[in-house]
Amino acid sequence: MSFIDLGIDPNEVDKLVPEGSYELVVSDLKESKIDDGTLKGLLVIHEIQGHPEAANVLHNISFPLPGDDDEKKLNKIRFMKRYLQLFNIPCAGGRLDPMDFIGKRAECFLVIEDYEGMESNKIKFGKR
């Protein structure tokens, strides 16, 4: 059997970028639900502009749930607010339209984080 030319080396895609500032654009959005079908949050998928070889940057937005205590609910709202302000996504009257996410852009500082042995780029909020 002869070699198959894939046209691209699989080792050259889904790479991490070095820590620093990058323009991200929201390319997709996935809902996450708990077992009873209640919406528990959104997984926001970002592309790094100018880096087509880079892995997408994922960001979870968690919604307050009925079983959360007051402090947990407040923290979820604070984290969500930070993200919505950064990407200039409206939330008038406490209502989100998922279509407002797609195509939104923001300059973000990315770091490299390890989670259970898997490294990925993550958005760093706050002081750099």
N, CA, C and O atoms as a printed pandas DataFrame, in Angstrom:
     atom_number atom_name residue_name chain_id  residue_number  x_coord  y_coord  z_coord
0              1         N          MET        A               1    0.843   -1.170    0.000
1              2        CA          MET        A               1    0.000    0.000    0.000
2              3         C          MET        A               1    0.893    1.240    0.000
3              4         O          MET        A               1    1.918    1.269    0.681
4              5         N          SER        A               2    0.508    2.254   -0.756
5              6        CA          SER        A               2    1.302    3.485   -0.821
6              7         C          SER        A               2    0.831    4.476    0.251
7              8         O          SER        A               2   -0.214    4.304    0.878
8              9         N          PHE        A               3    1.646    5.515    0.430
9             10        CA          PHE        A               3    1.315    6.543    1.408
10            11         C          PHE        A               3    0.087    7.330    0.973
11            12         O          PHE        A               3   -0.162    7.503   -0.220
12            13         N          ILE        A               4   -0.670    7.801    1.941
13            14        CA          ILE        A               4   -1.820    8.669    1.692
14            15         C          ILE        A               4   -1.422   10.072    2.101
15            16         O          ILE        A               4   -1.051   10.297    3.253
16            17         N          ASP        A               5   -1.490   11.012    1.186
17            18        CA          ASP        A               5   -1.138   12.398    1.484
18            19         C          ASP        A               5   -2.379   13.107    2.022
19            20         O          ASP        A               5   -3.336   13.338    1.283
20            21         N          LEU        A               6   -2.362   13.449    3.299
21            22        CA          LEU        A               6   -3.486   14.124    3.935
22            23         C          LEU        A               6   -3.527   15.612    3.609
23            24         O          LEU        A               6   -4.559   16.255    3.797
24            25         N          GLY        A               7   -2.434   16.159    3.131
25            26        CA          GLY        A               7   -2.393   17.584    2.822
26            27         C          GLY        A               7   -2.071   18.451    4.023
27            28         O          GLY        A               7   -1.788   19.640    3.876
28            29         N          ILE        A               8   -2.113   17.866    5.209
29            30        CA          ILE        A               8   -1.776   18.598    6.425
30            31         C          ILE        A               8   -1.324   17.587    7.475
31            32         O          ILE        A               8   -1.841   16.471    7.544
32            33         N          ASP        A               9   -0.367   17.988    8.277
33            34        CA          ASP        A               9    0.129   17.147    9.352
34            35         C          ASP        A               9   -0.808   17.300   10.552
35            36         O          ASP        A               9   -0.962   18.415   11.050
36            37         N          PRO        A              10   -1.440   16.226   11.037
37            38        CA          PRO        A              10   -2.336   16.339   12.193
38            39         C          PRO        A              10   -1.668   16.949   13.423
39            40         O          PRO        A              10   -2.350   17.478   14.301
40            41         N          ASN        A              11   -0.341   16.879   13.491
41            42        CA          ASN        A              11    0.377   17.486   14.614
42            43         C          ASN        A              11    0.419   19.009   14.525
43            44         O          ASN        A              11    0.833   19.674   15.475
44            45         N          GLU        A              12   -0.003   19.560   13.398
45            46        CA          GLU        A              12    0.042   21.010   13.188
46            47         C          GLU        A              12   -1.308   21.687   13.411
47            48         O          GLU        A              12   -1.454   22.869   13.102
48            49         N          VAL        A              13   -2.297   20.968   13.940
49            50        CA          VAL        A              13   -3.604   21.570   14.229
50            51         C          VAL        A              13   -3.926   21.410   15.707
51            52         O          VAL        A              13   -3.331   20.584   16.398
52            53         N          ASP        A              14   -4.865   22.205   16.177
53            54        CA          ASP        A              14   -5.305   22.190   17.573
54            55         C          ASP        A              14   -4.167   22.431   18.549
55            56         O          ASP        A              14   -4.097   21.820   19.615
56            57         N          LYS        A              15   -3.274   23.339   18.159
57            58        CA          LYS        A              15   -2.150   23.707   19.019
58            59         C          LYS        A              15   -2.578   24.784   20.006
59            60         O          LYS        A              15   -3.565   25.488   19.795
60            61         N          LEU        A              16   -1.822   24.896   21.075
61            62        CA          LEU        A              16   -2.026   25.980   22.023
62            63         C          LEU        A              16   -1.224   27.187   21.565
63            64         O          LEU        A              16   -0.180   27.043   20.928
64            65         N          VAL        A              17   -1.712   28.369   21.891
65            66        CA          VAL        A              17   -0.944   29.581   21.627
66            67         C          VAL        A              17   -0.256   29.982   22.936
67            68         O          VAL        A              17   -0.747   29.661   24.018
68            69         N          PRO        A              18    0.881   30.684   22.838
69            70        CA          PRO        A              18    1.543   31.152   24.063
70            71         C          PRO        A              18    0.647   32.123   24.821
71            72         O          PRO        A              18   -0.214   32.776   24.230
72            73         N          GLU        A              19    0.852   32.214   26.125
73            74        CA          GLU        A              19    0.071   33.153   26.921
74            75         C          GLU        A              19    0.260   34.565   26.377
75            76         O          GLU        A              19    1.369   34.968   26.028
76            77         N          GLY        A              20   -0.845   35.308   26.312
77            78        CA          GLY        A              20   -0.805   36.668   25.800
78            79         C          GLY        A              20   -2.176   37.117   25.344
79            80         O          GLY        A              20   -3.164   36.407   25.532
80            81         N          SER        A              21   -2.237   38.305   24.738
81            82        CA          SER        A              21   -3.504   38.882   24.272
82            83         C          SER        A              21   -3.801   38.449   22.845
83            84         O          SER        A              21   -2.926   38.460   21.978
84            85         N          TYR        A              22   -5.057   38.067   22.618
85            86        CA          TYR        A              22   -5.509   37.617   21.307
86            87         C          TYR        A              22   -6.949   38.084   21.096
87            88         O          TYR        A              22   -7.708   38.265   22.049
88            89         N          GLU        A              23   -7.304   38.272   19.830
89            90        CA          GLU        A              23   -8.696   38.562   19.518
90            91         C          GLU        A              23   -9.429   37.231   19.361
91            92         O          GLU        A              23   -9.042   36.378   18.562
92            93         N          LEU        A              24  -10.498   37.075   20.146
93            94        CA          LEU        A              24  -11.333   35.883   20.047
94            95         C          LEU        A              24  -12.654   36.252   19.402
95            96         O          LEU        A              24  -13.157   37.361   19.583
96            97         N          VAL        A              25  -13.214   35.320   18.650
97            98        CA          VAL        A              25  -14.536   35.495   18.074
98            99         C          VAL        A              25  -15.369   34.275   18.438
99           100         O          VAL        A              25  -14.906   33.139   18.329
100          101         N          VAL        A              26  -16.599   34.517   18.871
101          102        CA          VAL        A              26  -17.494   33.420   19.233
102          103         C          VAL        A              26  -17.953   32.734   17.950
103          104         O          VAL        A              26  -18.569   33.356   17.085
104          105         N          SER        A              27  -17.644   31.447   17.841
105          106        CA          SER        A              27  -17.993   30.704   16.629
106          107         C          SER        A              27  -19.150   29.736   16.829
107          108         O          SER        A              27  -19.811   29.354   15.864
108          109         N          ASP        A              28  -19.401   29.333   18.075
109          110        CA          ASP        A              28  -20.486   28.388   18.328
110          111         C          ASP        A              28  -20.869   28.448   19.795
111          112         O          ASP        A              28  -20.151   29.000   20.630
112          113         N          LEU        A              29  -22.014   27.868   20.078
113          114        CA          LEU        A              29  -22.579   27.901   21.420
114          115         C          LEU        A              29  -23.336   26.599   21.629
115          116         O          LEU        A              29  -24.118   26.189   20.771
116          117         N          LYS        A              30  -23.111   25.952   22.754
117          118        CA          LYS        A              30  -23.806   24.696   23.068
118          119         C          LYS        A              30  -24.484   24.841   24.424
119          120         O          LYS        A              30  -23.890   25.351   25.374
120          121         N          GLU        A              31  -25.731   24.389   24.506
121          122        CA          GLU        A              31  -26.436   24.387   25.781
122          123         C          GLU        A              31  -26.029   23.155   26.573
123          124         O          GLU        A              31  -25.810   22.085   26.004
124          125         N          SER        A              32  -25.929   23.310   27.891
125          126        CA          SER        A              32  -25.723   22.141   28.750
126          127         C          SER        A              32  -26.902   22.076   29.716
127          128         O          SER        A              32  -27.344   23.082   30.270
128          129         N          LYS        A              33  -27.389   20.857   29.894
129          130        CA          LYS        A              33  -28.581   20.642   30.725
130          131         C          LYS        A              33  -28.310   19.583   31.776
131          132         O          LYS        A              33  -27.447   18.721   31.610
132          133         N          ILE        A              34  -29.067   19.667   32.865
133          134        CA          ILE        A              34  -28.996   18.608   33.862
134          135         C          ILE        A              34  -29.975   17.513   33.456
135          136         O          ILE        A              34  -30.721   17.670   32.489
136          137         N          ASP        A              35  -29.970   16.419   34.184
137          138        CA          ASP        A              35  -30.743   15.233   33.799
138          139         C          ASP        A              35  -32.228   15.501   33.553
139          140         O          ASP        A              35  -32.832   14.862   32.691
140          141         N          ASP        A              36  -32.822   16.432   34.295
141          142        CA          ASP        A              36  -34.255   16.695   34.120
142          143         C          ASP        A              36  -34.551   17.648   32.963
143          144         O          ASP        A              36  -35.703   18.022   32.741
144          145         N          GLY        A              37  -33.502   18.041   32.223
145          146        CA          GLY        A              37  -33.688   18.918   31.073
146          147         C          GLY        A              37  -33.546   20.399   31.370
147          148         O          GLY        A              37  -33.633   21.221   30.458
148          149         N          THR        A              38  -33.326   20.758   32.641
149          150        CA          THR        A              38  -33.147   22.157   33.021
150          151         C          THR        A              38  -31.832   22.675   32.449
151          152         O          THR        A              38  -30.794   22.022   32.559
152          153         N          LEU        A              39  -31.890   23.861   31.834
153          154        CA          LEU        A              39  -30.688   24.482   31.275
154          155         C          LEU        A              39  -29.778   24.910   32.424
155          156         O          LEU        A              39  -30.165   25.720   33.266
156          157         N          LYS        A              40  -28.554   24.355   32.449
157          158        CA          LYS        A              40  -27.626   24.706   33.527
158          159         C          LYS        A              40  -26.537   25.663   33.083
159          160         O          LYS        A              40  -25.837   26.233   33.919
160          161         N          GLY        A              41  -26.381   25.850   31.765
161          162        CA          GLY        A              41  -25.358   26.773   31.308
162          163         C          GLY        A              41  -25.121   26.692   29.824
163          164         O          GLY        A              41  -25.835   26.008   29.091
164          165         N          LEU        A              42  -24.093   27.413   29.393
165          166        CA          LEU        A              42  -23.699   27.463   27.988
166          167         C          LEU        A              42  -22.211   27.176   27.874
167          168         O          LEU        A              42  -21.417   27.604   28.711
168          169         N          LEU        A              43  -21.851   26.459   26.845
169          170        CA          LEU        A              43  -20.451   26.279   26.475
170          171         C          LEU        A              43  -20.219   27.168   25.266
171          172         O          LEU        A              43  -20.784   26.930   24.198
172          173         N          VAL        A              44  -19.386   28.195   25.429
173          174        CA          VAL        A              44  -19.108   29.141   24.352
174          175         C          VAL        A              44  -17.793   28.736   23.699
175          176         O          VAL        A              44  -16.785   28.536   24.377
176          177         N          ILE        A              45  -17.815   28.617   22.374
177          178        CA          ILE        A              45  -16.648   28.181   21.613
178          179         C          ILE        A              45  -16.102   29.367   20.828
179          180         O          ILE        A              45  -16.834   30.021   20.085
180          181         N          HIS        A              46  -14.808   29.640   20.998
181          182        CA          HIS        A              46  -14.151   30.793   20.378
182          183         C          HIS        A              46  -13.043   30.340   19.440
183          184         O          HIS        A              46  -12.332   29.374   19.721
184          185         N          GLU        A              47  -12.904   31.038   18.336
185          186        CA          GLU        A              47  -11.738   30.881   17.472
186          187         C          GLU        A              47  -10.765   32.004   17.797
187          188         O          GLU        A              47  -11.175   33.109   18.153
188          189         N          ILE        A              48   -9.473   31.714   17.671
189          190        CA          ILE        A              48   -8.445   32.727   17.886
190          191         C          ILE        A              48   -8.114   33.309   16.525
191          192         O          ILE        A              48   -7.591   32.610   15.657
192          193         N          GLN        A              49   -8.417   34.589   16.337
193          194        CA          GLN        A              49   -8.189   35.236   15.047
194          195         C          GLN        A              49   -6.705   35.244   14.701
195          196         O          GLN        A              49   -5.855   35.543   15.539
196          197         N          GLY        A              50   -6.415   34.909   13.446
197          198        CA          GLY        A              50   -5.041   34.898   12.969
198          199         C          GLY        A              50   -4.270   33.636   13.320
199          200         O          GLY        A              50   -3.076   33.538   13.038
200          201         N          HIS        A              51   -4.940   32.676   13.929
201          202        CA          HIS        A              51   -4.285   31.429   14.340
202          203         C          HIS        A              51   -5.169   30.235   13.977
203          204         O          HIS        A              51   -5.728   29.582   14.858
204          205         N          PRO        A              52   -5.293   29.953   12.681
205          206        CA          PRO        A              52   -6.172   28.848   12.273
206          207         C          PRO        A              52   -5.704   27.479   12.762
207          208         O          PRO        A              52   -6.491   26.533   12.798
208          209         N          GLU        A              53   -4.431   27.367   13.138
209          210        CA          GLU        A              53   -3.898   26.100   13.631
210          211         C          GLU        A              53   -4.218   25.868   15.106
211          212         O          GLU        A              53   -4.046   24.763   15.620
212          213         N          ALA        A              54   -4.686   26.918   15.782
213          214        CA          ALA        A              54   -4.890   26.850   17.231
214          215         C          ALA        A              54   -6.192   26.143   17.588
215          216         O          ALA        A              54   -7.184   26.209   16.862
216          217         N          ALA        A              55   -6.152   25.475   18.715
217          218        CA          ALA        A              55   -7.357   24.842   19.249
218          219         C          ALA        A              55   -8.352   25.933   19.644
219          220         O          ALA        A              55   -7.951   27.025   20.048
220          221         N          ASN        A              56   -9.632   25.643   19.528
221          222        CA          ASN        A              56  -10.659   26.571   19.982
222          223         C          ASN        A              56  -10.534   26.798   21.480
223          224         O          ASN        A              56  -10.087   25.924   22.223
224          225         N          VAL        A              57  -10.938   27.989   21.910
225          226        CA          VAL        A              57  -10.942   28.326   23.326
226          227         C          VAL        A              57  -12.373   28.136   23.825
227          228         O          VAL        A              57  -13.309   28.732   23.291
228          229         N          LEU        A              58  -12.531   27.314   24.838
229          230        CA          LEU        A              58  -13.851   27.027   25.393
230          231         C          LEU        A              58  -14.052   27.812   26.682
231          232         O          LEU        A              58  -13.125   27.989   27.472
232          233         N          HIS        A              59  -15.291   28.280   26.878
233          234        CA          HIS        A              59  -15.614   28.989   28.113
234          235         C          HIS        A              59  -17.017   28.570   28.556
235          236         O          HIS        A              59  -17.973   28.641   27.783
236          237         N          ASN        A              60  -17.122   28.133   29.810
237          238        CA          ASN        A              60  -18.410   27.731   30.374
238          239         C          ASN        A              60  -19.060   28.892   31.104
239          240         O          ASN        A              60  -18.415   29.598   31.879
240          241         N          ILE        A              61  -20.344   29.077   30.845
241          242        CA          ILE        A              61  -21.156   30.025   31.600
242          243         C          ILE        A              61  -22.176   29.186   32.360
243          244         O          ILE        A              61  -22.983   28.477   31.758
244          245         N          SER        A              62  -22.134   29.271   33.687
245          246        CA          SER        A              62  -23.063   28.511   34.527
246          247         C          SER        A              62  -24.206   29.399   34.978
247          248         O          SER        A              62  -23.990   30.537   35.395
248          249         N          PHE        A              63  -25.423   28.879   34.894
249          250        CA          PHE        A              63  -26.607   29.612   35.327
250          251         C          PHE        A              63  -26.962   29.229   36.766
251          252         O          PHE        A              63  -26.726   28.098   37.192
252          253         N          PRO        A              64  -27.527   30.177   37.505
253          254        CA          PRO        A              64  -28.005   29.829   38.849
254          255         C          PRO        A              64  -29.091   28.755   38.740
255          256         O          PRO        A              64  -29.954   28.806   37.864
256          257         N          LEU        A              65  -29.023   27.788   39.647
257          258        CA          LEU        A              65  -29.995   26.692   39.676
258          259         C          LEU        A              65  -30.776   26.743   40.985
259          260         O          LEU        A              65  -30.289   27.273   41.983
260          261         N          PRO        A              66  -31.981   26.195   40.979
261          262        CA          PRO        A              66  -32.809   26.254   42.188
262          263         C          PRO        A              66  -32.125   25.700   43.442
263          264         O          PRO        A              66  -32.388   26.195   44.538
264          265         N          GLY        A              67  -31.269   24.705   43.320
265          266        CA          GLY        A              67  -30.604   24.121   44.489
266          267         C          GLY        A              67  -29.391   24.889   44.975
267          268         O          GLY        A              67  -28.833   24.547   46.018
268          269         N          ASP        A              68  -28.963   25.916   44.252
269          270        CA          ASP        A              68  -27.790   26.703   44.649
270          271         C          ASP        A              68  -28.114   27.600   45.838
271          272         O          ASP        A              68  -29.210   28.154   45.925
272          273         N          ASP        A              69  -27.153   27.742   46.754
273          274        CA          ASP        A              69  -27.362   28.701   47.842
274          275         C          ASP        A              69  -27.155   30.115   47.293
275          276         O          ASP        A              69  -26.704   30.283   46.161
276          277         N          ASP        A              70  -27.480   31.113   48.083
277          278        CA          ASP        A              70  -27.429   32.508   47.621
278          279         C          ASP        A              70  -26.038   32.921   47.170
279          280         O          ASP        A              70  -25.891   33.621   46.168
280          281         N          GLU        A              71  -25.009   32.489   47.908
281          282        CA          GLU        A              71  -23.641   32.861   47.550
282          283         C          GLU        A              71  -23.244   32.257   46.199
283          284         O          GLU        A              71  -22.628   32.928   45.371
284          285         N          LYS        A              72  -23.595   31.005   45.987
285          286        CA          LYS        A              72  -23.267   30.342   44.725
286          287         C          LYS        A              72  -23.987   31.005   43.556
287          288         O          LYS        A              72  -23.394   31.194   42.494
288          289         N          LYS        A              73  -25.259   31.359   43.739
289          290        CA          LYS        A              73  -26.018   32.046   42.696
290          291         C          LYS        A              73  -25.358   33.380   42.347
291          292         O          LYS        A              73  -25.196   33.717   41.174
292          293         N          LEU        A              74  -24.983   34.131   43.380
293          294        CA          LEU        A              74  -24.353   35.443   43.165
294          295         C          LEU        A              74  -23.024   35.300   42.431
295          296         O          LEU        A              74  -22.731   36.085   41.530
296          297         N          ASN        A              75  -22.214   34.307   42.805
297          298        CA          ASN        A              75  -20.937   34.093   42.124
298          299         C          ASN        A              75  -21.141   33.718   40.661
299          300         O          ASN        A              75  -20.394   34.190   39.803
300          301         N          LYS        A              76  -22.119   32.894   40.356
301          302        CA          LYS        A              76  -22.397   32.533   38.967
302          303         C          LYS        A              76  -22.788   33.769   38.159
303          304         O          LYS        A              76  -22.358   33.926   37.016
304          305         N          ILE        A              77  -23.600   34.642   38.748
305          306        CA          ILE        A              77  -24.007   35.881   38.065
306          307         C          ILE        A              77  -22.804   36.796   37.856
307          308         O          ILE        A              77  -22.672   37.403   36.794
308          309         N          ARG        A              78  -21.932   36.903   38.846
309          310        CA          ARG        A              78  -20.727   37.741   38.713
310          311         C          ARG        A              78  -19.825   37.243   37.585
311          312         O          ARG        A              78  -19.357   38.033   36.765
312          313         N          PHE        A              79  -19.580   35.923   37.547
313          314        CA          PHE        A              79  -18.729   35.360   36.496
314          315         C          PHE        A              79  -19.357   35.565   35.121
315          316         O          PHE        A              79  -18.660   35.876   34.155
316          317         N          MET        A              80  -20.667   35.392   35.036
317          318        CA          MET        A              80  -21.370   35.591   33.768
318          319         C          MET        A              80  -21.274   37.061   33.332
319          320         O          MET        A              80  -21.012   37.346   32.164
320          321         N          LYS        A              81  -21.482   37.972   34.255
321          322        CA          LYS        A              81  -21.432   39.405   33.952
322          323         C          LYS        A              81  -20.069   39.801   33.379
323          324         O          LYS        A              81  -19.993   40.556   32.410
324          325         N          ARG        A              82  -19.004   39.292   33.980
325          326        CA          ARG        A              82  -17.643   39.565   33.494
326          327         C          ARG        A              82  -17.500   39.201   32.028
327          328         O          ARG        A              82  -16.988   39.982   31.226
328          329         N          TYR        A              83  -17.958   38.006   31.691
329          330        CA          TYR        A              83  -17.856   37.523   30.312
330          331         C          TYR        A              83  -18.745   38.354   29.378
331          332         O          TYR        A              83  -18.297   38.774   28.311
332          333         N          LEU        A              84  -19.984   38.588   29.768
333          334        CA          LEU        A              84  -20.914   39.339   28.915
334          335         C          LEU        A              84  -20.407   40.752   28.649
335          336         O          LEU        A              84  -20.541   41.258   27.535
336          337         N          GLN        A              85  -19.830   41.387   29.658
337          338        CA          GLN        A              85  -19.282   42.733   29.467
338          339         C          GLN        A              85  -18.082   42.711   28.534
339          340         O          GLN        A              85  -17.960   43.580   27.671
340          341         N          LEU        A              86  -17.201   41.745   28.689
341          342        CA          LEU        A              86  -16.014   41.645   27.849
342          343         C          LEU        A              86  -16.398   41.516   26.380
343          344         O          LEU        A              86  -15.781   42.143   25.519
344          345         N          PHE        A              87  -17.420   40.702   26.091
345          346        CA          PHE        A              87  -17.834   40.466   24.709
346          347         C          PHE        A              87  -18.992   41.366   24.267
347          348         O          PHE        A              87  -19.514   41.216   23.162
348          349         N          ASN        A              88  -19.387   42.300   25.136
349          350        CA          ASN        A              88  -20.446   43.254   24.812
350          351         C          ASN        A              88  -21.731   42.535   24.382
351          352         O          ASN        A              88  -22.325   42.853   23.351
352          353         N          ILE        A              89  -22.136   41.572   25.187
353          354        CA          ILE        A              89  -23.357   40.812   24.926
354          355         C          ILE        A              89  -24.447   41.343   25.851
355          356         O          ILE        A              89  -24.273   41.354   27.070
356          357         N          PRO        A              90  -25.571   41.783   25.281
357          358        CA          PRO        A              90  -26.633   42.354   26.111
358          359         C          PRO        A              90  -27.338   41.307   26.967
359          360         O          PRO        A              90  -27.454   40.139   26.597
360          361         N          CYS        A              91  -27.806   41.773   28.130
361          362        CA          CYS        A              91  -28.576   40.915   29.029
362          363         C          CYS        A              91  -29.634   41.775   29.710
363          364         O          CYS        A              91  -29.778   41.754   30.932
364          365         N          ALA        A              92  -30.374   42.535   28.896
365          366        CA          ALA        A              92  -31.374   43.462   29.422
366          367         C          ALA        A              92  -32.473   42.697   30.147
367          368         O          ALA        A              92  -33.015   41.721   29.629
368          369         N          GLY        A              93  -32.789   43.152   31.342
369          370        CA          GLY        A              93  -33.853   42.528   32.117
370          371         C          GLY        A              93  -33.536   41.105   32.547
371          372         O          GLY        A              93  -34.440   40.341   32.888
372          373         N          GLY        A              94  -32.246   40.741   32.533
373          374        CA          GLY        A              94  -31.862   39.400   32.937
374          375         C          GLY        A              94  -32.195   38.335   31.914
375          376         O          GLY        A              94  -32.349   37.163   32.258
376          377         N          ARG        A              95  -32.309   38.742   30.639
377          378        CA          ARG        A              95  -32.640   37.788   29.577
378          379         C          ARG        A              95  -31.511   37.748   28.553
379          380         O          ARG        A              95  -31.030   38.789   28.104
380          381         N          LEU        A              96  -31.092   36.530   28.186
381          382        CA          LEU        A              96  -30.036   36.325   27.192
382          383         C          LEU        A              96  -30.635   35.749   25.919
383          384         O          LEU        A              96  -31.483   34.857   25.963
384          385         N          ASP        A              97  -30.182   36.270   24.782
385          386        CA          ASP        A              97  -30.538   35.692   23.492
386          387         C          ASP        A              97  -29.293   35.001   22.961
387          388         O          ASP        A              97  -28.307   35.673   22.658
388          389         N          PRO        A              98  -29.308   33.668   22.839
389          390        CA          PRO        A              98  -28.120   32.960   22.362
390          391         C          PRO        A              98  -27.593   33.479   21.024
391          392         O          PRO        A              98  -26.393   33.388   20.765
392          393         N          MET        A              99  -28.448   34.013   20.185
393          394        CA          MET        A              99  -28.003   34.533   18.897
394          395         C          MET        A              99  -27.135   35.781   19.053
395          396         O          MET        A              99  -26.410   36.142   18.126
396          397         N          ASP        A             100  -27.195   36.439   20.201
397          398        CA          ASP        A             100  -26.356   37.621   20.448
398          399         C          ASP        A             100  -24.884   37.249   20.632
399          400         O          ASP        A             100  -24.017   38.120   20.562
400          401         N          PHE        A             101  -24.594   35.975   20.864
401          402        CA          PHE        A             101  -23.218   35.538   21.096
402          403         C          PHE        A             101  -22.430   35.372   19.795
403          404         O          PHE        A             101  -21.279   35.798   19.700
404          405         N          ILE        A             102  -23.054   34.757   18.808
405          406        CA          ILE        A             102  -22.344   34.364   17.591
406          407         C          ILE        A             102  -21.750   35.586   16.888
407          408         O          ILE        A             102  -22.446   36.562   16.607
408          409         N          GLY        A             103  -20.449   35.505   16.612
409          410        CA          GLY        A             103  -19.755   36.574   15.906
410          411         C          GLY        A             103  -19.196   37.666   16.804
411          412         O          GLY        A             103  -18.456   38.528   16.330
412          413         N          LYS        A             104  -19.535   37.649   18.101
413          414        CA          LYS        A             104  -18.999   38.670   19.009
414          415         C          LYS        A             104  -17.491   38.498   19.149
415          416         O          LYS        A             104  -16.976   37.380   19.151
416          417         N          ARG        A             105  -16.795   39.621   19.265
417          418        CA          ARG        A             105  -15.336   39.630   19.350
418          419         C          ARG        A             105  -14.887   40.387   20.588
419          420         O          ARG        A             105  -15.551   41.308   21.063
420          421         N          ALA        A             106  -13.720   39.959   21.098
421          422        CA          ALA        A             106  -13.118   40.673   22.224
422          423         C          ALA        A             106  -11.631   40.365   22.260
423          424         O          ALA        A             106  -11.186   39.288   21.865
424          425         N          GLU        A             107  -10.881   41.338   22.743
425          426        CA          GLU        A             107   -9.458   41.139   23.003
426          427         C          GLU        A             107   -9.359   40.483   24.377
427          428         O          GLU        A             107   -9.827   41.038   25.371
428          429         N          CYS        A             108   -8.748   39.302   24.426
429          430        CA          CYS        A             108   -8.684   38.524   25.662
430          431         C          CYS        A             108   -7.252   38.128   25.959
431          432         O          CYS        A             108   -6.444   37.913   25.055
432          433         N          PHE        A             109   -6.959   38.037   27.240
433          434        CA          PHE        A             109   -5.668   37.515   27.659
434          435         C          PHE        A             109   -5.851   36.023   27.888
435          436         O          PHE        A             109   -6.675   35.609   28.704
436          437         N          LEU        A             110   -5.074   35.210   27.158
437          438        CA          LEU        A             110   -5.159   33.755   27.272
438          439         C          LEU        A             110   -3.997   33.213   28.097
439          440         O          LEU        A             110   -2.859   33.666   27.977
440          441         N          VAL        A             111   -4.312   32.246   28.927
441          442        CA          VAL        A             111   -3.304   31.519   29.690
442          443         C          VAL        A             111   -3.396   30.043   29.299
443          444         O          VAL        A             111   -4.355   29.619   28.653
444          445         N          ILE        A             112   -2.406   29.284   29.692
445          446        CA          ILE        A             112   -2.434   27.838   29.478
446          447         C          ILE        A             112   -2.722   27.192   30.825
447          448         O          ILE        A             112   -1.993   27.401   31.794
448          449         N          GLU        A             113   -3.795   26.405   30.875
449          450        CA          GLU        A             113   -4.173   25.719   32.106
450          451         C          GLU        A             113   -4.198   24.220   31.876
451          452         O          GLU        A             113   -4.480   23.743   30.777
452          453         N          ASP        A             114   -3.896   23.492   32.934
453          454        CA          ASP        A             114   -3.931   22.035   32.893
454          455         C          ASP        A             114   -5.145   21.556   33.680
455          456         O          ASP        A             114   -5.352   21.962   34.824
456          457         N          TYR        A             115   -5.944   20.691   33.062
457          458        CA          TYR        A             115   -7.073   20.078   33.748
458          459         C          TYR        A             115   -7.008   18.582   33.501
459          460         O          TYR        A             115   -7.206   18.115   32.380
460          461         N          GLU        A             116   -6.730   17.841   34.555
461          462        CA          GLU        A             116   -6.640   16.376   34.489
462          463         C          GLU        A             116   -5.709   15.904   33.375
463          464         O          GLU        A             116   -6.021   14.975   32.630
464          465         N          GLY        A             117   -4.542   16.576   33.281
465          466        CA          GLY        A             117   -3.530   16.172   32.315
466          467         C          GLY        A             117   -3.716   16.710   30.914
467          468         O          GLY        A             117   -2.914   16.411   30.028
468          469         N          MET        A             118   -4.760   17.501   30.692
469          470        CA          MET        A             118   -5.024   18.062   29.364
470          471         C          MET        A             118   -4.823   19.576   29.428
471          472         O          MET        A             118   -5.524   20.268   30.167
472          473         N          GLU        A             119   -3.864   20.087   28.651
473          474        CA          GLU        A             119   -3.615   21.530   28.623
474          475         C          GLU        A             119   -4.501   22.185   27.578
475          476         O          GLU        A             119   -4.769   21.616   26.520
476          477         N          SER        A             120   -4.954   23.408   27.899
477          478        CA          SER        A             120   -5.760   24.181   26.956
478          479         C          SER        A             120   -5.602   25.663   27.257
479          480         O          SER        A             120   -5.204   26.050   28.356
480          481         N          ASN        A             121   -5.920   26.483   26.263
481          482        CA          ASN        A             121   -5.935   27.928   26.473
482          483         C          ASN        A             121   -7.250   28.311   27.129
483          484         O          ASN        A             121   -8.313   27.821   26.749
484          485         N          LYS        A             122   -7.168   29.191   28.117
485          486        CA          LYS        A             122   -8.341   29.688   28.828
486          487         C          LYS        A             122   -8.271   31.203   28.910
487          488         O          LYS        A             122   -7.187   31.785   28.921
488          489         N          ILE        A             123   -9.435   31.835   28.967
489          490        CA          ILE        A             123   -9.512   33.284   29.131
490          491         C          ILE        A             123   -9.165   33.627   30.571
491          492         O          ILE        A             123   -9.699   33.039   31.512
492          493         N          LYS        A             124   -8.260   34.592   30.728
493          494        CA          LYS        A             124   -7.886   35.088   32.068
494          495         C          LYS        A             124   -8.594   36.408   32.282
495          496         O          LYS        A             124   -8.382   37.359   31.530
496          497         N          PHE        A             125   -9.424   36.474   33.289
497          498        CA          PHE        A             125  -10.134   37.704   33.632
498          499         C          PHE        A             125   -9.370   38.444   34.706
499          500         O          PHE        A             125   -8.589   37.843   35.443
500          501         N          GLY        A             126   -9.589   39.743   34.800
501          502        CA          GLY        A             126   -8.975   40.519   35.869
502          503         C          GLY        A             126   -7.579   40.963   35.544
503          504         O          GLY        A             126   -7.227   41.158   34.380
504          505         N          LYS        A             127   -6.778   41.122   36.585
505          506        CA          LYS        A             127   -5.415   41.651   36.448
506          507         C          LYS        A             127   -4.535   40.676   35.692
507          508         O          LYS        A             127   -4.643   39.459   35.844
508          509         N          ARG        A             128   -3.658   41.243   34.869
509          510        CA          ARG        A             128   -2.729   40.428   34.075
510          511         C          ARG        A             128   -1.328   40.601   34.572
511          512         O          ARG        A             128   -0.402   39.996   34.032
